[in-house]
Amino acid sequence: MGMSIDGARVDIHEMTLQYTLGQAFGVRPIYVLGGDWLAKTKFDIAATIPEGSTKKDVPDMLQALLAERFGLRVHREMRDMPVYALVQAKGGAKLKEVPTDTPDAVKNSPNSMVTVGALTALGAPGSFAGLRLPVVNATGLEGRYEMPIDPRIIFGGMGSRNPNSLEDDIDGFDRMTQALDPLGLKLERRKVPTEVVIVDHMERMPTEN
């Protein structure tokens, strides 16, 4: 499952239309709104890239493809959408700051620390593994900190989740709460103004090849 770009080809295998639309319009799939069927319908897409094109051109070409083959029409608007806010728990954060002279090999170890300012955890910018919703930094902390988290806590049970759903991820939330509690951190559900893509029209089946 996923999208690969190799030379003059783009191959999309078993990606939902919601995810494909997210790739085409540069938004998280959960911020593509237009019906539950978008998150359930999958297609394989194999397309050639015109000579001289780059990976940066792929989203625009995907938009053109979806418009031609599915009759896609969309518009963008701002809506209050759910996120998780990372905040300090009562008593404050219990984190050890990483010195600026730490070797890069250690500093960039994805399983041991987090850049709280940019909010990257386990290599996933703006999110935590195991959670469907984006995570925003509301700790008031900046810099890099050691963040010893057992990956088994976070990744356990991920196989059954729907990564494109806006529904509460109770299992993922509980796992992250368990992981963050010893660090003096917690997550709070909030809503923030977010740009979303609204699907105005899209045929459920594309035109023939």
Backbone as JSON Lines, residues from 0, in Angstrom:
{"i":0,"aa":"M","n":[0.85,-1.2,0.0],"ca":[0.0,0.0,0.0],"c":[0.88,1.24,0.0]}
{"i":1,"aa":"G","n":[0.56,2.22,-0.87],"ca":[1.33,3.45,-0.86],"c":[1.59,3.96,-2.26]}
{"i":2,"aa":"M","n":[2.41,5.01,-2.34],"ca":[2.75,5.62,-3.62],"c":[4.25,5.6,-3.81]}
{"i":3,"aa":"S","n":[4.68,5.2,-4.99],"ca":[6.1,5.22,-5.32],"c":[6.3,5.98,-6.62]}
{"i":4,"aa":"I","n":[7.38,6.74,-6.67],"ca":[7.73,7.51,-7.85],"c":[9.1,7.06,-8.31]}
{"i":5,"aa":"D","n":[9.17,6.49,-9.5],"ca":[10.43,5.92,-9.98],"c":[10.62,6.31,-11.44]}
{"i":6,"aa":"G","n":[11.57,7.21,-11.65],"ca":[11.84,7.62,-13.03],"c":[10.65,8.31,-13.64]}
{"i":7,"aa":"A","n":[10.11,7.72,-14.7],"ca":[9.0,8.35,-15.43],"c":[7.66,7.76,-15.03]}
{"i":8,"aa":"R","n":[7.57,7.07,-13.86],"ca":[6.33,6.41,-13.47],"c":[5.92,6.82,-12.06]}
{"i":9,"aa":"V","n":[4.61,6.88,-11.88],"ca":[4.01,6.99,-10.55],"c":[3.1,5.78,-10.37]}
{"i":10,"aa":"D","n":[3.34,5.03,-9.31],"ca":[2.52,3.85,-9.02],"c":[1.87,4.02,-7.65]}
{"i":11,"aa":"I","n":[0.55,3.94,-7.62],"ca":[-0.21,4.01,-6.39],"c":[-0.91,2.68,-6.21]}
{"i":12,"aa":"H","n":[-0.65,2.02,-5.08],"ca":[-1.18,0.67,-4.88],"c":[-2.07,0.63,-3.64]}
{"i":13,"aa":"E","n":[-3.33,0.26,-3.84],"ca":[-4.3,0.06,-2.76],"c":[-4.39,1.25,-1.81]}
{"i":14,"aa":"M","n":[-4.35,2.45,-2.36],"ca":[-4.54,3.66,-1.55],"c":[-5.99,4.09,-1.65]}
{"i":15,"aa":"T","n":[-6.56,4.49,-0.51],"ca":[-7.94,4.97,-0.55],"c":[-8.01,6.28,-1.33]}
{"i":16,"aa":"L","n":[-9.19,6.57,-1.82],"ca":[-9.37,7.85,-2.52],"c":[-9.1,9.02,-1.58]}
{"i":17,"aa":"Q","n":[-9.46,8.86,-0.31],"ca":[-9.22,9.93,0.65],"c":[-7.72,10.2,0.78]}
{"i":18,"aa":"Y","n":[-6.93,9.14,0.85],"ca":[-5.49,9.31,0.97],"c":[-4.92,9.89,-0.32]}
{"i":19,"aa":"T","n":[-5.39,9.41,-1.46],"ca":[-4.91,9.91,-2.75],"c":[-5.23,11.39,-2.9]}
{"i":20,"aa":"L","n":[-6.43,11.8,-2.48],"ca":[-6.8,13.21,-2.53],"c":[-5.92,14.03,-1.6]}
{"i":21,"aa":"G","n":[-5.59,13.48,-0.44],"ca":[-4.7,14.18,0.47],"c":[-3.34,14.43,-0.16]}
{"i":22,"aa":"Q","n":[-2.82,13.41,-0.87],"ca":[-1.55,13.56,-1.56],"c":[-1.65,14.61,-2.66]}
{"i":23,"aa":"A","n":[-2.77,14.63,-3.36],"ca":[-2.93,15.54,-4.49],"c":[-3.06,16.99,-4.04]}
{"i":24,"aa":"F","n":[-3.69,17.22,-2.89],"ca":[-3.96,18.59,-2.47],"c":[-3.13,19.04,-1.28]}
{"i":25,"aa":"G","n":[-2.19,18.21,-0.86],"ca":[-1.25,18.6,0.17],"c":[-1.85,18.79,1.55]}
{"i":26,"aa":"V","n":[-2.85,17.96,1.9],"ca":[-3.45,18.01,3.24],"c":[-3.46,16.59,3.81]}
{"i":27,"aa":"R","n":[-3.61,16.51,5.13],"ca":[-3.76,15.19,5.74],"c":[-5.04,14.54,5.21]}
{"i":28,"aa":"P","n":[-5.01,13.23,4.97],"ca":[-6.22,12.57,4.46],"c":[-7.46,12.81,5.32]}
{"i":29,"aa":"I","n":[-7.29,12.92,6.66],"ca":[-8.44,13.14,7.52],"c":[-9.08,14.5,7.27]}
{"i":30,"aa":"Y","n":[-8.38,15.39,6.58],"ca":[-8.91,16.71,6.28],"c":[-9.46,16.79,4.87]}
{"i":31,"aa":"V","n":[-9.69,15.64,4.24],"ca":[-10.42,15.56,2.98],"c":[-11.83,15.09,3.32]}
{"i":32,"aa":"L","n":[-12.81,15.95,3.11],"ca":[-14.18,15.67,3.54],"c":[-15.1,15.53,2.34]}
{"i":33,"aa":"G","n":[-15.9,14.45,2.34],"ca":[-16.79,14.25,1.21],"c":[-17.57,12.96,1.28]}
{"i":34,"aa":"G","n":[-17.56,12.31,2.44],"ca":[-18.3,11.06,2.58],"c":[-17.41,9.92,3.03]}
{"i":35,"aa":"D","n":[-18.0,9.02,3.81],"ca":[-17.23,7.88,4.33],"c":[-16.69,6.98,3.22]}
{"i":36,"aa":"W","n":[-17.35,6.97,2.07],"ca":[-16.93,6.07,1.0],"c":[-15.53,6.39,0.5]}
{"i":37,"aa":"L","n":[-15.08,7.64,0.65],"ca":[-13.74,8.01,0.2],"c":[-12.66,7.26,0.98]}
{"i":38,"aa":"A","n":[-12.94,6.94,2.25],"ca":[-11.97,6.25,3.08],"c":[-12.06,4.73,2.93]}
{"i":39,"aa":"K","n":[-13.05,4.27,2.17],"ca":[-13.25,2.83,2.02],"c":[-12.94,2.35,0.61]}
{"i":40,"aa":"T","n":[-12.9,3.26,-0.35],"ca":[-12.71,2.88,-1.74],"c":[-11.25,3.0,-2.13]}
{"i":41,"aa":"K","n":[-10.68,1.89,-2.64],"ca":[-9.27,1.86,-3.01],"c":[-9.1,1.63,-4.51]}
{"i":42,"aa":"F","n":[-8.04,2.23,-5.05],"ca":[-7.71,2.03,-6.46],"c":[-6.2,1.88,-6.61]}
{"i":43,"aa":"D","n":[-5.82,1.17,-7.65],"ca":[-4.43,1.17,-8.1],"c":[-4.33,2.15,-9.26]}
{"i":44,"aa":"I","n":[-3.32,2.99,-9.22],"ca":[-3.1,3.96,-10.3],"c":[-1.68,3.83,-10.81]}
{"i":45,"aa":"A","n":[-1.53,3.67,-12.09],"ca":[-0.22,3.62,-12.73],"c":[-0.2,4.68,-13.82]}
{"i":46,"aa":"A","n":[0.7,5.63,-13.7],"ca":[0.73,6.75,-14.65],"c":[2.16,7.09,-15.01]}
{"i":47,"aa":"T","n":[2.33,7.63,-16.2],"ca":[3.66,8.07,-16.63],"c":[3.8,9.57,-16.36]}
{"i":48,"aa":"I","n":[5.03,9.98,-16.08],"ca":[5.33,11.38,-15.82],"c":[5.98,11.97,-17.07]}
{"i":49,"aa":"P","n":[5.48,13.1,-17.55],"ca":[6.1,13.72,-18.73],"c":[7.58,14.01,-18.5]}
{"i":50,"aa":"E","n":[8.35,13.91,-19.56],"ca":[9.79,14.17,-19.47],"c":[10.03,15.58,-18.94]}
{"i":51,"aa":"G","n":[10.97,15.68,-18.0],"ca":[11.3,16.97,-17.41],"c":[10.54,17.27,-16.14]}
{"i":52,"aa":"S","n":[9.55,16.43,-15.81],"ca":[8.79,16.66,-14.59],"c":[9.58,16.18,-13.38]}
{"i":53,"aa":"T","n":[9.21,16.7,-12.19],"ca":[9.86,16.3,-10.95],"c":[8.78,15.82,-9.97]}
{"i":54,"aa":"K","n":[9.22,15.34,-8.81],"ca":[8.28,14.88,-7.79],"c":[7.35,16.0,-7.34]}
{"i":55,"aa":"K","n":[7.84,17.24,-7.4],"ca":[7.02,18.37,-6.98],"c":[5.84,18.58,-7.92]}
{"i":56,"aa":"D","n":[5.95,18.07,-9.15],"ca":[4.85,18.23,-10.11],"c":[3.75,17.18,-9.92]}
{"i":57,"aa":"V","n":[4.04,16.12,-9.17],"ca":[3.1,15.0,-9.05],"c":[1.75,15.42,-8.47]}
{"i":58,"aa":"P","n":[1.69,16.22,-7.38],"ca":[0.37,16.61,-6.86],"c":[-0.52,17.28,-7.9]}
{"i":59,"aa":"D","n":[0.03,18.22,-8.68],"ca":[-0.77,18.89,-9.71],"c":[-1.25,17.89,-10.76]}
{"i":60,"aa":"M","n":[-0.38,16.94,-11.11],"ca":[-0.77,15.95,-12.1],"c":[-1.83,15.01,-11.55]}
{"i":61,"aa":"L","n":[-1.75,14.69,-10.25],"ca":[-2.77,13.87,-9.62],"c":[-4.11,14.59,-9.64]}
{"i":62,"aa":"Q","n":[-4.09,15.89,-9.36],"ca":[-5.32,16.66,-9.4],"c":[-5.95,16.6,-10.79]}
{"i":63,"aa":"A","n":[-5.13,16.77,-11.82],"ca":[-5.63,16.73,-13.2],"c":[-6.18,15.35,-13.53]}
{"i":64,"aa":"L","n":[-5.49,14.3,-13.08],"ca":[-5.94,12.93,-13.34],"c":[-7.28,12.67,-12.68]}
{"i":65,"aa":"L","n":[-7.42,13.09,-11.42],"ca":[-8.67,12.86,-10.7],"c":[-9.82,13.66,-11.3]}
{"i":66,"aa":"A","n":[-9.52,14.85,-11.78],"ca":[-10.56,15.65,-12.42],"c":[-11.01,15.02,-13.73]}
{"i":67,"aa":"E","n":[-10.06,14.49,-14.49],"ca":[-10.37,13.9,-15.8],"c":[-11.1,12.57,-15.67]}
{"i":68,"aa":"R","n":[-10.62,11.72,-14.76],"ca":[-11.13,10.35,-14.7],"c":[-12.31,10.18,-13.74]}
{"i":69,"aa":"F","n":[-12.37,11.02,-12.69],"ca":[-13.45,10.91,-11.71],"c":[-14.39,12.11,-11.74]}
{"i":70,"aa":"G","n":[-14.13,13.09,-12.6],"ca":[-14.95,14.29,-12.61],"c":[-14.87,15.08,-11.32]}
{"i":71,"aa":"L","n":[-13.7,15.06,-10.68],"ca":[-13.53,15.66,-9.37],"c":[-13.67,17.18,-9.4]}
{"i":72,"aa":"R","n":[-14.44,17.69,-8.44],"ca":[-14.52,19.12,-8.18],"c":[-14.43,19.33,-6.66]}
{"i":73,"aa":"V","n":[-13.57,20.24,-6.24],"ca":[-13.36,20.47,-4.81],"c":[-13.27,21.97,-4.53]}
{"i":74,"aa":"H","n":[-13.35,22.3,-3.26],"ca":[-13.0,23.65,-2.83],"c":[-12.37,23.55,-1.44]}
{"i":75,"aa":"R","n":[-11.64,24.58,-1.07],"ca":[-10.98,24.62,0.23],"c":[-11.7,25.61,1.15]}
{"i":76,"aa":"E","n":[-11.7,25.3,2.43],"ca":[-12.24,26.23,3.41],"c":[-11.62,25.95,4.77]}
{"i":77,"aa":"M","n":[-11.77,26.9,5.69],"ca":[-11.27,26.74,7.05],"c":[-12.39,26.23,7.94]}
{"i":78,"aa":"R","n":[-12.07,25.21,8.74],"ca":[-13.02,24.67,9.7],"c":[-12.29,24.37,11.01]}
{"i":79,"aa":"D","n":[-13.02,24.4,12.12],"ca":[-12.45,24.0,13.39],"c":[-12.39,22.47,13.41]}
{"i":80,"aa":"M","n":[-11.17,21.94,13.45],"ca":[-10.97,20.5,13.37],"c":[-10.25,20.0,14.62]}
{"i":81,"aa":"P","n":[-10.51,18.74,15.01],"ca":[-9.91,18.21,16.24],"c":[-8.42,17.93,16.09]}
{"i":82,"aa":"V","n":[-7.68,18.2,17.16],"ca":[-6.26,17.87,17.27],"c":[-6.02,17.42,18.71]}
{"i":83,"aa":"Y","n":[-4.84,16.87,18.95],"ca":[-4.39,16.63,20.31],"c":[-3.35,17.69,20.64]}
{"i":84,"aa":"A","n":[-3.51,18.34,21.78],"ca":[-2.53,19.31,22.26],"c":[-1.64,18.63,23.29]}
{"i":85,"aa":"L","n":[-0.33,18.67,23.07],"ca":[0.62,18.14,24.04],"c":[0.89,19.21,25.08]}
{"i":86,"aa":"V","n":[0.57,18.93,26.33],"ca":[0.72,19.91,27.41],"c":[1.5,19.28,28.56]}
{"i":87,"aa":"Q","n":[1.98,20.15,29.45],"ca":[2.64,19.66,30.66],"c":[1.58,19.23,31.68]}
{"i":88,"aa":"A","n":[1.8,18.09,32.3],"ca":[0.89,17.61,33.32],"c":[1.11,18.38,34.62]}
{"i":89,"aa":"K","n":[0.25,18.15,35.58],"ca":[0.4,18.79,36.88],"c":[1.75,18.42,37.48]}
{"i":90,"aa":"G","n":[2.51,19.4,37.92],"ca":[3.86,19.15,38.43],"c":[4.94,19.43,37.4]}
{"i":91,"aa":"G","n":[4.54,19.64,36.13],"ca":[5.51,20.0,35.1],"c":[6.16,18.82,34.41]}
{"i":92,"aa":"A","n":[6.82,19.12,33.3],"ca":[7.49,18.09,32.51],"c":[8.71,17.54,33.25]}
{"i":93,"aa":"K","n":[8.96,16.26,33.04],"ca":[10.11,15.59,33.64],"c":[11.01,15.1,32.52]}
{"i":94,"aa":"L","n":[11.61,16.05,31.83],"ca":[12.41,15.75,30.65],"c":[13.85,16.22,30.86]}
{"i":95,"aa":"K","n":[14.76,15.51,30.25],"ca":[16.17,15.88,30.29],"c":[16.55,16.48,28.95]}
{"i":96,"aa":"E","n":[17.01,17.74,28.97],"ca":[17.34,18.41,27.72],"c":[18.61,17.81,27.12]}
{"i":97,"aa":"V","n":[18.62,17.73,25.8],"ca":[19.77,17.2,25.08],"c":[20.73,18.34,24.78]}
{"i":98,"aa":"P","n":[22.0,18.26,25.22],"ca":[22.97,19.33,24.96],"c":[23.12,19.58,23.47]}
{"i":99,"aa":"T","n":[23.4,20.81,23.12],"ca":[23.54,21.17,21.7],"c":[24.74,20.5,21.06]}
{"i":100,"aa":"D","n":[25.74,20.08,21.88],"ca":[26.93,19.45,21.31],"c":[26.8,17.94,21.24]}
{"i":101,"aa":"T","n":[25.59,17.41,21.44],"ca":[25.37,15.96,21.32],"c":[25.63,15.52,19.89]}
{"i":102,"aa":"P","n":[26.37,14.41,19.69],"ca":[26.61,13.93,18.31],"c":[25.3,13.7,17.57]}
{"i":103,"aa":"D","n":[25.31,14.04,16.27],"ca":[24.09,13.93,15.48],"c":[23.52,12.52,15.49]}
{"i":104,"aa":"A","n":[24.39,11.5,15.51],"ca":[23.92,10.12,15.48],"c":[23.03,9.82,16.68]}
{"i":105,"aa":"V","n":[23.33,10.43,17.8],"ca":[22.52,10.23,19.0],"c":[21.35,11.21,19.0]}
{"i":106,"aa":"K","n":[21.63,12.46,18.62],"ca":[20.62,13.51,18.65],"c":[19.43,13.17,17.78]}
{"i":107,"aa":"N","n":[19.69,12.5,16.65],"ca":[18.63,12.21,15.7],"c":[18.03,10.82,15.86]}
{"i":108,"aa":"S","n":[18.37,10.14,16.95],"ca":[17.81,8.82,17.18],"c":[16.3,8.92,17.37]}
{"i":109,"aa":"P","n":[15.49,8.36,16.46],"ca":[14.05,8.59,16.5],"c":[13.35,7.94,17.68]}
{"i":110,"aa":"N","n":[13.96,6.93,18.3],"ca":[13.28,6.21,19.36],"c":[13.61,6.71,20.76]}
{"i":111,"aa":"S","n":[14.44,7.76,20.88],"ca":[14.88,8.14,22.21],"c":[14.55,9.57,22.6]}
{"i":112,"aa":"M","n":[14.17,10.41,21.64],"ca":[13.97,11.8,22.02],"c":[12.96,12.5,21.1]}
{"i":113,"aa":"V","n":[12.59,13.68,21.5],"ca":[11.63,14.46,20.73],"c":[12.12,15.9,20.64]}
{"i":114,"aa":"T","n":[11.9,16.53,19.48],"ca":[12.09,17.97,19.39],"c":[10.76,18.6,19.76]}
{"i":115,"aa":"V","n":[10.66,19.09,20.98],"ca":[9.37,19.57,21.45],"c":[8.92,20.79,20.65]}
{"i":116,"aa":"G","n":[9.86,21.65,20.28],"ca":[9.48,22.84,19.52],"c":[8.81,22.51,18.22]}
{"i":117,"aa":"A","n":[9.42,21.62,17.44],"ca":[8.84,21.22,16.16],"c":[7.88,20.05,16.32]}
{"i":118,"aa":"L","n":[7.87,19.5,17.54],"ca":[7.01,18.37,17.87],"c":[7.19,17.2,16.9]}
{"i":119,"aa":"T","n":[8.35,16.6,16.94],"ca":[8.56,15.38,16.18],"c":[8.77,14.25,17.16]}
{"i":120,"aa":"A","n":[8.11,13.17,16.94],"ca":[8.27,12.01,17.81],"c":[8.33,10.75,16.97]}
{"i":121,"aa":"L","n":[9.32,9.92,17.22],"ca":[9.47,8.68,16.48],"c":[9.47,8.93,14.98]}
{"i":122,"aa":"G","n":[10.07,10.05,14.57],"ca":[10.24,10.33,13.16],"c":[9.0,10.82,12.45]}
{"i":123,"aa":"A","n":[7.93,11.14,13.18],"ca":[6.68,11.56,12.53],"c":[6.39,13.02,12.85]}
{"i":124,"aa":"P","n":[6.75,13.98,11.96],"ca":[6.54,15.4,12.25],"c":[5.07,15.72,12.52]}
{"i":125,"aa":"G","n":[4.86,16.45,13.61],"ca":[3.51,16.91,13.92],"c":[2.55,15.83,14.33]}
{"i":126,"aa":"S","n":[3.05,14.67,14.71],"ca":[2.14,13.6,15.09],"c":[2.86,12.65,16.03]}
{"i":127,"aa":"F","n":[2.1,11.78,16.65],"ca":[2.67,10.69,17.43],"c":[2.18,9.39,16.82]}
{"i":128,"aa":"A","n":[3.08,8.43,16.71],"ca":[2.7,7.13,16.17],"c":[1.56,6.55,17.01]}
{"i":129,"aa":"G","n":[0.58,5.95,16.34],"ca":[-0.52,5.34,17.03],"c":[-1.72,6.25,17.21]}
{"i":130,"aa":"L","n":[-1.59,7.54,16.85],"ca":[-2.7,8.47,16.95],"c":[-3.17,8.89,15.57]}
{"i":131,"aa":"R","n":[-4.47,9.01,15.39],"ca":[-5.0,9.41,14.09],"c":[-4.88,10.91,13.88]}
{"i":132,"aa":"L","n":[-5.02,11.69,14.95],"ca":[-5.08,13.14,14.81],"c":[-3.71,13.78,14.94]}
{"i":133,"aa":"P","n":[-3.52,14.95,14.34],"ca":[-2.27,15.68,14.51],"c":[-2.08,16.09,15.97]}
{"i":134,"aa":"V","n":[-0.83,16.3,16.35],"ca":[-0.5,16.75,17.69],"c":[0.16,18.12,17.59]}
{"i":135,"aa":"V","n":[-0.35,19.09,18.36],"ca":[0.24,20.42,18.38],"c":[0.94,20.64,19.71]}
{"i":136,"aa":"N","n":[2.03,21.35,19.69],"ca":[2.82,21.59,20.88],"c":[2.23,22.74,21.69]}
{"i":137,"aa":"A","n":[1.74,22.43,22.87],"ca":[1.22,23.45,23.78],"c":[1.92,23.36,25.13]}
{"i":138,"aa":"T","n":[3.15,22.84,25.12],"ca":[3.9,22.67,26.37],"c":[4.57,23.95,26.82]}
{"i":139,"aa":"G","n":[4.84,24.85,25.87],"ca":[5.64,26.03,26.19],"c":[7.11,25.74,26.2]}
{"i":140,"aa":"L","n":[7.5,24.51,25.86],"ca":[8.91,24.11,25.85],"c":[9.47,24.19,24.45]}
{"i":141,"aa":"E","n":[10.74,24.54,24.35],"ca":[11.47,24.52,23.08],"c":[12.74,23.71,23.28]}
{"i":142,"aa":"G","n":[13.37,23.34,22.18],"ca":[14.62,22.59,22.28],"c":[14.4,21.1,22.11]}
{"i":143,"aa":"R","n":[15.47,20.34,22.35],"ca":[15.42,18.88,22.2],"c":[15.54,18.24,23.57]}
{"i":144,"aa":"Y","n":[14.75,17.19,23.78],"ca":[14.71,16.52,25.07],"c":[14.73,15.01,24.89]}
{"i":145,"aa":"E","n":[15.37,14.33,25.82],"ca":[15.31,12.88,25.82],"c":[13.88,12.46,26.1]}
{"i":146,"aa":"M","n":[13.43,11.49,25.35],"ca":[12.05,11.05,25.51],"c":[12.01,9.53,25.43]}
{"i":147,"aa":"P","n":[12.41,8.87,26.49],"ca":[12.44,7.4,26.47],"c":[11.04,6.81,26.5]}
{"i":148,"aa":"I","n":[10.61,6.3,25.37],"ca":[9.29,5.69,25.25],"c":[9.46,4.3,24.68]}
{"i":149,"aa":"D","n":[8.82,3.33,25.3],"ca":[8.86,1.96,24.81],"c":[8.01,1.87,23.54]}
{"i":150,"aa":"P","n":[8.62,1.61,22.38],"ca":[7.85,1.55,21.13],"c":[6.72,0.54,21.18]}
{"i":151,"aa":"R","n":[6.85,-0.49,22.01],"ca":[5.8,-1.5,22.09],"c":[4.5,-0.91,22.63]}
{"i":152,"aa":"I","n":[4.62,0.12,23.49],"ca":[3.42,0.77,24.02],"c":[2.69,1.51,22.92]}
{"i":153,"aa":"I","n":[3.47,2.18,22.07],"ca":[2.88,3.05,21.05],"c":[2.36,2.25,19.86]}
{"i":154,"aa":"F","n":[3.18,1.31,19.38],"ca":[2.84,0.64,18.13],"c":[1.91,-0.55,18.31]}
{"i":155,"aa":"G","n":[1.74,-1.02,19.54],"ca":[0.87,-2.16,19.76],"c":[-0.55,-1.87,19.31]}
{"i":156,"aa":"G","n":[-1.12,-2.79,18.55],"ca":[-2.52,-2.63,18.15],"c":[-2.75,-1.68,17.0]}
{"i":157,"aa":"M","n":[-1.69,-1.18,16.35],"ca":[-1.9,-0.21,15.26],"c":[-2.49,-0.84,14.02]}
{"i":158,"aa":"G","n":[-2.34,-2.15,13.86],"ca":[-2.78,-2.79,12.63],"c":[-4.27,-2.69,12.38]}
{"i":159,"aa":"S","n":[-5.07,-2.55,13.45],"ca":[-6.51,-2.55,13.29],"c":[-7.11,-1.16,13.16]}
{"i":160,"aa":"R","n":[-6.31,-0.11,13.25],"ca":[-6.86,1.23,13.25],"c":[-7.04,1.75,11.83]}
{"i":161,"aa":"N","n":[-7.94,2.69,11.68],"ca":[-8.16,3.37,10.4],"c":[-7.44,4.71,10.47]}
{"i":162,"aa":"P","n":[-6.29,4.88,9.79],"ca":[-5.51,6.1,9.92],"c":[-6.18,7.33,9.34]}
{"i":163,"aa":"N","n":[-7.26,7.14,8.59],"ca":[-7.91,8.29,7.95],"c":[-9.19,8.72,8.66]}
{"i":164,"aa":"S","n":[-9.46,8.16,9.83],"ca":[-10.69,8.47,10.53],"c":[-10.5,9.61,11.52]}
{"i":165,"aa":"L","n":[-11.54,10.46,11.63],"ca":[-11.52,11.53,12.61],"c":[-12.14,11.1,13.94]}
{"i":166,"aa":"E","n":[-12.58,9.85,14.01],"ca":[-13.18,9.37,15.23],"c":[-12.13,9.29,16.34]}
{"i":167,"aa":"D","n":[-12.6,9.35,17.59],"ca":[-11.69,9.23,18.72],"c":[-10.92,7.93,18.64]}
{"i":168,"aa":"D","n":[-9.61,8.01,18.79],"ca":[-8.76,6.83,18.79],"c":[-8.5,6.46,20.25]}
{"i":169,"aa":"I","n":[-9.46,5.79,20.87],"ca":[-9.38,5.52,22.3],"c":[-8.17,4.67,22.63]}
{"i":170,"aa":"D","n":[-7.94,3.63,21.84],"ca":[-6.81,2.75,22.12],"c":[-5.49,3.48,21.99]}
{"i":171,"aa":"G","n":[-5.32,4.24,20.88],"ca":[-4.08,4.98,20.68],"c":[-3.87,6.05,21.74]}
{"i":172,"aa":"F","n":[-4.97,6.73,22.13],"ca":[-4.89,7.76,23.16],"c":[-4.46,7.14,24.49]}
{"i":173,"aa":"D","n":[-5.05,6.02,24.84],"ca":[-4.7,5.36,26.1],"c":[-3.23,4.93,26.11]}
{"i":174,"aa":"R","n":[-2.76,4.44,24.97],"ca":[-1.37,4.0,24.9],"c":[-0.41,5.19,25.05]}
{"i":175,"aa":"M","n":[-0.72,6.3,24.4],"ca":[0.14,7.47,24.51],"c":[0.07,8.07,25.91]}
{"i":176,"aa":"T","n":[-1.09,8.02,26.54],"ca":[-1.21,8.5,27.91],"c":[-0.3,7.69,28.82]}
{"i":177,"aa":"Q","n":[-0.29,6.38,28.63],"ca":[0.59,5.5,29.41],"c":[2.05,5.84,29.17]}
{"i":178,"aa":"A","n":[2.41,6.17,27.93],"ca":[3.8,6.46,27.6],"c":[4.24,7.83,28.1]}
{"i":179,"aa":"L","n":[3.33,8.81,28.07],"ca":[3.69,10.18,28.41],"c":[3.62,10.48,29.9]}
{"i":180,"aa":"D","n":[2.83,9.73,30.65],"ca":[2.63,10.02,32.06],"c":[3.94,10.09,32.86]}
{"i":181,"aa":"P","n":[4.89,9.15,32.7],"ca":[6.14,9.24,33.45],"c":[6.99,10.46,33.07]}
{"i":182,"aa":"L","n":[6.7,11.07,31.91],"ca":[7.47,12.21,31.43],"c":[6.86,13.54,31.85]}
{"i":183,"aa":"G","n":[5.76,13.49,32.6],"ca":[5.11,14.73,33.02],"c":[4.4,15.44,31.89]}
{"i":184,"aa":"L","n":[3.94,14.68,30.9],"ca":[3.24,15.25,29.75],"c":[1.9,14.54,29.58]}
{"i":185,"aa":"K","n":[0.98,15.2,28.9],"ca":[-0.3,14.57,28.6],"c":[-0.89,15.2,27.35]}
{"i":186,"aa":"L","n":[-1.91,14.57,26.81],"ca":[-2.6,15.05,25.62],"c":[-4.0,15.53,25.98]}
{"i":187,"aa":"E","n":[-4.4,16.64,25.35],"ca":[-5.75,17.16,25.51],"c":[-6.39,17.3,24.14]}
{"i":188,"aa":"R","n":[-7.68,16.95,24.05],"ca":[-8.4,17.1,22.8],"c":[-8.85,18.56,22.65]}
{"i":189,"aa":"R","n":[-8.5,19.17,21.52],"ca":[-8.89,20.55,21.24],"c":[-9.32,20.66,19.78]}
{"i":190,"aa":"K","n":[-9.83,21.83,19.41],"ca":[-10.14,22.12,18.02],"c":[-9.42,23.39,17.61]}
{"i":191,"aa":"V","n":[-8.86,23.38,16.41],"ca":[-8.15,24.55,15.91],"c":[-8.58,24.81,14.46]}
{"i":192,"aa":"P","n":[-8.55,26.07,14.0],"ca":[-8.88,26.36,12.61],"c":[-7.9,25.65,11.67]}
{"i":193,"aa":"T","n":[-8.43,24.9,10.73],"ca":[-7.61,24.07,9.85],"c":[-8.17,24.14,8.44]}
{"i":194,"aa":"E","n":[-7.28,24.22,7.45],"ca":[-7.74,24.19,6.06],"c":[-8.11,22.76,5.68]}
{"i":195,"aa":"V","n":[-9.3,22.6,5.14],"ca":[-9.76,21.29,4.69],"c":[-10.13,21.38,3.21]}
{"i":196,"aa":"V","n":[-10.14,20.21,2.57],"ca":[-10.56,20.1,1.17],"c":[-11.93,19.44,1.15]}
{"i":197,"aa":"I","n":[-12.91,20.13,0.59],"ca":[-14.28,19.62,0.5],"c":[-14.5,19.07,-0.91]}
{"i":198,"aa":"V","n":[-14.9,17.82,-1.0],"ca":[-15.21,17.22,-2.3],"c":[-16.64,17.6,-2.68]}
{"i":199,"aa":"D","n":[-16.79,18.43,-3.71],"ca":[-18.11,18.85,-4.17],"c":[-18.74,17.8,-5.08]}
{"i":200,"aa":"H","n":[-17.9,17.15,-5.88],"ca":[-18.4,16.1,-6.78],"c":[-17.25,15.16,-7.11]}
{"i":201,"aa":"M","n":[-17.57,13.86,-7.1],"ca":[-16.59,12.85,-7.51],"c":[-17.34,11.57,-7.84]}
{"i":202,"aa":"E","n":[-17.16,11.08,-9.06],"ca":[-17.78,9.83,-9.45],"c":[-17.15,8.68,-8.67]}
{"i":203,"aa":"R","n":[-17.95,7.69,-8.35],"ca":[-17.44,6.57,-7.57],"c":[-16.59,5.61,-8.42]}
{"i":204,"aa":"M","n":[-16.75,5.66,-9.73],"ca":[-15.93,4.86,-10.63],"c":[-15.32,5.75,-11.7]}
{"i":205,"aa":"P","n":[-14.06,5.55,-12.04],"ca":[-13.42,6.39,-13.06],"c":[-13.86,5.98,-14.46]}
{"i":206,"aa":"T","n":[-13.59,6.85,-15.41],"ca":[-13.83,6.49,-16.8],"c":[-12.87,5.38,-17.19]}
{"i":207,"aa":"E","n":[-13.2,4.67,-18.26],"ca":[-12.38,3.53,-18.69],"c":[-10.98,3.96,-19.1]}
{"i":208,"aa":"N","n":[-10.01,3.04,-18.94],"ca":[-8.64,3.3,-19.39],"c":[-8.62,3.4,-20.92]}
